[in-house]
Amino acid sequence: MRLKKLLIAALASLAVTTAHAAGLKFIQIPADAAGPAIDAAMWSPCASPPGEVKVKQSTVPAVLDCPIEGGRLPLVVISHGYGGWYLDLHDMAETLADAGFVVVAINHPHANHADMSQANGLGVLRQRPIDIKRTIDFMLGNSADSAKIDPQRVGFYGFSQGGYTGLVIGGADPDFNKLPPRCSDPADTGCPPANQPKPARKQLPPETLTHDTRVKAIVVADPLSVVFQTADSVENVKVPLQLWSSQFGGDAVSPVDVKRLAGLLPRTPDFHVVSNAVHLSFLTPCPADDARKPSPACIDAPGFDRVAFHKAFNAAVLAFFRQHLAEDQDHGAKTPAPGHEAAETAVQ
């Protein structure tokens, strides 16, 4: 399907379902035995007209500390990629909140743009799903806003390592032996690049990481997929899943790995390949009037229109969550017969 057709259909759907403006507030999930405090941004439906909120060097359209409009709302938790933070995907959060969702994007502790002290090594890959579980625990439990959330309608969206995180939350168990060597110190420049043979090393035993059956629908974009190369690594991922892949990949994410993942999942994913997109094309579009030298995060392939793509992308994700987190939704997993092929839509 070409981008123009997807954009028209998605915007038509978005036009009839959007009913609110996005409220924004900043929260903290308290430290506990499972990990340190987690900084988070929370978007929610708001009855006031949208304004602008300045957050460090970014400006986002929102109403600060707006009371949540409505009740029994679905919750979506967002996980950023390597070196990212909770505003990396804010246009997605705004779209969902405008349409009646409570959305919480977190900064993974010691593995975000402001603190990369533990961003490398395997520890962060083990900890990320725990961060998501703790966030859901808080939002459904001790949060001041828990009464506004329907605990039966919890979803997840993740990008890159955040996509890996969502797959694990949904039931996947990674094989870390498939990873290239990872530096234990983010300042270390001596790690072999991913395209060189791995040095002899002891094989790691299989691991079962943190899953969360409260999550009823998952969307992942360009997930770190090299650790999911066999059917048994994803055999328990039976939750409805929408999977997005860029054409060109990047940052250790290979389109070949993502496509293989789509074919291994036991439940056929809603699979989209975005033509002419690079890995970072899934990040929120950069300001058009920024006179500084463009950040690498803002550079797309020639001819790629990130703004137009995100309008279609956000609306398609909203439609997926609306379908699978509806109040009357039957959340029992329906597993297709073995030997299925992942349905693929090429977005151009």
C-alpha positions as CSV (number, residue, x, y, z in Angstrom):
1,M,0.0,0.0,0.0
2,R,1.4,3.4,-0.9
3,L,1.9,6.0,1.7
4,K,-0.6,8.4,0.2
5,K,-3.4,5.8,0.4
6,L,-2.5,4.8,3.9
7,L,-2.4,8.4,4.9
8,I,-5.8,9.2,3.5
9,A,-7.4,6.2,5.2
10,A,-5.6,6.7,8.5
11,L,-6.4,10.4,8.7
12,A,-10.1,9.7,7.9
13,S,-10.2,7.3,10.8
14,L,-8.3,9.7,13.1
15,A,-10.7,12.5,12.2
16,V,-13.7,10.7,13.5
17,T,-12.1,9.2,16.6
18,T,-10.1,12.1,18.0
19,A,-12.0,13.8,20.8
20,H,-9.6,15.4,23.2
21,A,-6.4,17.5,23.6
22,A,-3.4,16.0,25.3
23,G,-2.7,16.8,28.9
24,L,0.9,16.3,30.1
25,K,2.5,15.8,33.5
26,F,5.7,14.4,34.8
27,I,5.7,11.5,37.3
28,Q,8.2,9.2,39.0
29,I,7.8,5.5,39.6
30,P,9.3,5.0,43.1
31,A,12.4,2.9,43.6
32,D,11.8,-0.6,45.0
33,A,13.6,-3.9,45.4
34,A,13.4,-4.5,41.6
35,G,15.1,-1.2,40.6
36,P,15.7,2.5,41.0
37,A,13.2,5.3,40.5
38,I,11.9,5.7,37.0
39,D,11.3,9.2,35.5
40,A,8.2,9.3,33.2
41,A,6.0,11.6,31.2
42,M,2.3,10.9,31.2
43,W,-0.1,12.1,28.5
44,S,-3.9,11.9,28.9
45,P,-7.1,13.2,27.5
46,C,-7.7,16.9,28.4
47,A,-10.8,19.1,27.9
48,S,-8.7,22.3,27.5
49,P,-7.4,23.6,24.1
50,P,-3.8,22.5,23.6
51,G,-0.9,24.9,24.3
52,E,2.9,24.4,24.3
53,V,5.1,23.0,27.0
54,K,8.8,23.5,27.0
55,V,10.9,20.5,28.2
56,K,14.6,21.1,28.1
57,Q,15.4,21.9,24.4
58,S,12.0,20.6,23.2
59,T,8.6,22.1,22.8
60,V,5.6,19.8,22.8
61,P,1.9,20.6,22.2
62,A,0.1,19.8,25.4
63,V,-1.6,21.2,28.5
64,L,0.6,20.9,31.6
65,D,-1.0,19.1,34.5
66,C,-4.5,19.0,32.9
67,P,-7.1,16.9,34.8
68,I,-7.8,13.6,33.0
69,E,-11.0,13.7,31.0
70,G,-13.1,10.6,31.2
71,G,-12.7,7.3,33.0
72,R,-12.0,3.6,32.5
73,L,-9.4,4.6,29.9
74,P,-6.9,2.3,28.2
75,L,-3.3,2.6,29.1
76,V,-0.3,2.4,26.7
77,V,3.3,2.3,28.0
78,I,6.1,3.5,25.7
79,S,9.7,2.4,25.7
80,H,12.5,4.3,23.9
81,G,15.5,3.0,22.0
82,Y,19.2,3.0,22.9
83,G,20.2,6.4,24.3
84,G,16.7,7.8,24.0
85,W,14.3,9.4,26.4
86,Y,10.6,9.8,27.1
87,L,10.1,12.5,24.5
88,D,11.6,10.6,21.5
89,L,8.2,9.4,20.5
90,H,6.0,12.2,21.8
91,D,3.9,12.6,18.7
92,M,2.7,9.0,19.1
93,A,1.9,9.7,22.7
94,E,0.0,12.9,21.8
95,T,-2.1,11.1,19.1
96,L,-3.1,8.4,21.6
97,A,-3.9,10.8,24.4
98,D,-5.9,13.0,22.1
99,A,-8.0,9.9,21.2
100,G,-8.7,9.0,24.8
101,F,-5.7,6.9,26.0
102,V,-3.5,7.4,29.1
103,V,0.0,7.1,27.8
104,V,3.2,6.8,29.9
105,A,6.7,7.0,28.4
106,I,9.6,6.2,30.7
107,N,13.3,7.0,30.8
108,H,14.9,3.6,31.4
109,P,17.2,4.2,34.4
110,H,20.9,4.6,33.7
111,A,20.2,3.9,30.1
112,N,18.8,7.1,28.6
113,H,20.2,10.2,26.9
114,A,21.0,11.9,30.2
115,D,22.5,8.9,31.9
116,M,24.2,6.1,29.9
117,S,26.2,4.7,32.8
118,Q,24.6,1.3,32.5
119,A,23.4,1.4,28.9
120,N,25.7,-1.3,27.6
121,G,26.2,-4.9,28.6
122,L,23.4,-7.4,29.1
123,G,22.1,-6.0,32.3
124,V,20.0,-3.3,30.7
125,L,18.4,-5.8,28.3
126,R,17.4,-7.9,31.3
127,Q,16.2,-4.9,33.2
128,R,14.1,-3.2,30.6
129,P,11.1,-5.5,30.8
130,I,11.2,-5.2,34.6
131,D,11.0,-1.4,34.2
132,I,7.8,-1.8,32.1
133,K,6.2,-4.2,34.6
134,R,7.0,-1.8,37.5
135,T,5.5,1.1,35.5
136,I,2.3,-0.9,34.9
137,D,2.2,-1.9,38.6
138,F,2.4,1.8,39.6
139,M,-0.1,3.1,37.1
140,L,-2.7,0.4,38.1
141,G,-1.8,0.6,41.8
142,N,-0.4,3.6,43.7
143,S,-0.6,6.2,41.0
144,A,-3.0,9.1,41.8
145,D,-4.6,8.4,38.4
146,S,-5.1,4.6,38.8
147,A,-8.9,5.0,39.2
148,K,-9.1,6.5,35.7
149,I,-7.5,3.5,34.0
150,D,-9.1,0.2,32.9
151,P,-6.7,-2.5,34.1
152,Q,-8.1,-4.9,31.4
153,R,-7.0,-2.5,28.6
154,V,-3.2,-2.2,28.7
155,G,-1.0,-1.8,25.6
156,F,2.6,-1.3,24.8
157,Y,4.6,0.6,22.1
158,G,8.3,0.4,21.7
159,F,11.0,1.4,19.3
160,S,14.4,-0.3,18.7
161,Q,15.5,-1.7,22.0
162,G,12.1,-0.6,23.2
163,G,10.7,-2.9,20.5
164,Y,12.8,-5.7,21.9
165,T,11.4,-4.8,25.3
166,G,7.8,-5.2,24.1
167,L,8.5,-8.6,22.6
168,V,9.9,-9.8,25.9
169,I,7.0,-8.4,27.8
170,G,4.7,-10.3,25.4
171,G,6.4,-13.6,26.1
172,A,9.6,-13.8,24.1
173,D,12.9,-15.1,25.5
174,P,16.0,-13.8,23.8
175,D,19.1,-15.7,23.0
176,F,21.9,-13.3,24.0
177,N,24.5,-15.5,22.3
178,K,23.3,-13.9,19.0
179,L,24.4,-10.4,20.0
180,P,27.8,-9.0,19.0
181,P,30.1,-8.3,22.0
182,R,28.8,-5.4,24.1
183,C,30.9,-2.9,25.9
184,S,30.5,-2.8,29.7
185,D,31.6,0.9,29.7
186,P,29.8,3.2,27.3
187,A,33.0,5.2,26.8
188,D,35.0,2.1,25.7
189,T,36.0,2.2,22.0
190,G,37.5,-1.3,21.9
191,C,34.4,-3.3,21.2
192,P,34.5,-5.2,17.9
193,P,32.0,-3.9,15.3
194,A,29.0,-6.1,14.7
195,N,30.2,-7.2,11.3
196,Q,33.4,-8.9,12.7
197,P,33.4,-12.5,14.0
198,K,32.7,-12.9,17.7
199,P,35.7,-13.9,19.7
200,A,35.6,-17.3,21.5
201,R,33.4,-16.9,24.6
202,K,31.4,-19.0,26.9
203,Q,27.9,-19.7,25.7
204,L,25.2,-18.1,27.8
205,P,22.5,-20.4,29.1
206,P,18.8,-19.9,28.1
207,E,17.1,-17.2,30.1
208,T,13.5,-16.5,31.0
209,L,13.0,-12.8,31.4
210,T,10.0,-10.7,32.7
211,H,6.7,-11.2,30.9
212,D,3.5,-9.4,31.7
213,T,0.1,-10.9,30.7
214,R,-1.7,-7.7,31.5
215,V,-0.5,-6.3,28.2
216,K,-3.2,-7.1,25.7
217,A,-1.8,-5.4,22.5
218,I,1.7,-4.6,21.4
219,V,3.2,-2.4,18.7
220,V,6.9,-2.5,18.0
221,A,8.9,-0.5,15.4
222,D,12.3,-1.7,14.1
223,P,12.9,-3.9,17.2
224,L,16.3,-5.3,18.1
225,S,15.5,-8.7,16.6
226,V,18.8,-10.5,16.2
227,V,18.2,-12.2,19.6
228,F,15.0,-13.8,18.3
229,Q,16.2,-16.1,15.5
230,T,14.3,-19.4,16.3
231,A,10.6,-20.2,16.7
232,D,11.0,-21.3,20.3
233,S,12.3,-17.9,21.3
234,V,9.0,-16.3,20.4
235,E,6.6,-19.2,20.7
236,N,4.8,-17.7,23.7
237,V,4.2,-14.3,22.0
238,K,0.5,-14.8,21.3
239,V,-0.8,-11.3,22.1
240,P,-2.0,-9.2,19.1
241,L,1.1,-7.5,17.6
242,Q,1.7,-4.8,15.0
243,L,5.2,-4.9,13.6
244,W,6.9,-2.1,11.7
245,S,10.2,-2.3,9.8
246,S,12.2,0.4,8.0
247,Q,13.5,-0.5,4.6
248,F,17.1,0.3,5.4
249,G,17.4,-0.3,9.2
250,G,20.4,1.0,11.1
251,D,21.8,1.1,14.7
252,A,22.3,-2.7,14.9
253,V,18.7,-3.3,13.7
254,S,18.6,-5.3,10.4
255,P,15.4,-5.4,8.2
256,V,16.4,-9.1,7.5
257,D,16.1,-9.9,11.2
258,V,12.8,-8.0,11.5
259,K,11.3,-9.9,8.5
260,R,12.5,-13.2,9.9
261,L,10.9,-12.4,13.2
262,A,7.6,-11.7,11.5
263,G,7.6,-15.2,10.0
264,L,8.5,-16.8,13.3
265,L,5.8,-15.4,15.5
266,P,3.1,-17.9,16.3
267,R,0.3,-15.4,15.8
268,T,0.5,-13.6,12.4
269,P,1.5,-9.9,13.1
270,D,0.1,-6.9,11.3
271,F,3.4,-6.3,9.5
272,H,4.4,-3.1,7.7
273,V,7.6,-2.3,5.8
274,V,8.2,1.4,5.4
275,S,9.8,2.0,2.0
276,N,12.8,4.4,2.0
277,A,12.8,4.7,5.8
278,V,15.9,4.4,7.9
279,H,15.9,3.2,11.5
280,L,15.6,6.7,13.1
281,S,12.7,7.7,10.8
282,F,10.4,6.3,13.5
283,L,11.4,9.1,15.9
284,T,9.2,12.1,16.2
285,P,9.8,14.5,13.3
286,C,12.3,17.3,14.0
287,P,11.3,21.0,14.0
288,A,11.4,22.4,10.5
289,D,12.7,25.8,11.7
290,D,15.7,24.4,13.6
291,A,18.6,26.4,12.2
292,R,21.2,24.2,13.9
293,K,23.1,21.5,12.1
294,P,20.7,18.6,11.9
295,S,21.1,15.9,14.4
296,P,21.7,12.4,13.0
297,A,18.3,11.6,14.5
298,C,16.7,14.0,12.1
299,I,18.3,12.8,8.9
300,D,16.2,10.6,6.6
301,A,16.9,9.0,3.2
302,P,16.5,11.4,0.2
303,G,12.9,11.9,-0.7
304,F,11.5,10.5,2.6
305,D,8.8,12.7,4.1
306,R,8.9,11.9,7.9
307,V,6.0,14.3,8.7
308,A,3.7,12.7,6.2
309,F,4.7,9.2,7.3
310,H,4.2,9.9,11.0
311,K,0.6,11.1,10.3
312,A,-0.2,7.8,8.7
313,F,1.9,5.8,11.2
314,N,0.4,7.3,14.3
315,A,-3.1,6.9,13.0
316,A,-2.5,3.2,12.0
317,V,-1.1,2.5,15.5
318,L,-4.1,4.2,17.0
319,A,-6.5,2.1,14.9
320,F,-4.7,-1.1,16.0
321,F,-4.9,-0.2,19.7
322,R,-8.6,0.9,19.3
323,Q,-9.3,-2.5,17.8
324,H,-7.5,-4.6,20.4
325,L,-8.0,-2.5,23.5
326,A,-11.8,-1.9,23.0
327,E,-13.9,-2.2,26.1
328,D,-15.8,-5.2,24.7
329,Q,-12.7,-6.9,23.3
330,D,-12.2,-10.6,23.8
331,H,-8.6,-10.9,24.8
332,G,-8.2,-14.6,24.3
333,A,-5.3,-15.3,22.0
334,K,-6.2,-16.9,18.6
335,T,-3.3,-18.7,17.2
336,P,-3.2,-19.5,13.5
337,A,-2.3,-22.9,12.2
338,P,1.4,-23.8,11.9
339,G,3.1,-22.8,8.7
340,H,1.4,-19.4,8.4
341,E,3.1,-16.6,6.6
342,A,3.3,-13.1,8.1
343,A,1.0,-10.7,6.4
344,E,3.1,-7.8,5.1
345,T,2.1,-4.4,3.9
346,A,4.8,-2.3,2.2
347,V,4.3,1.4,3.0
348,Q,5.8,3.7,0.3
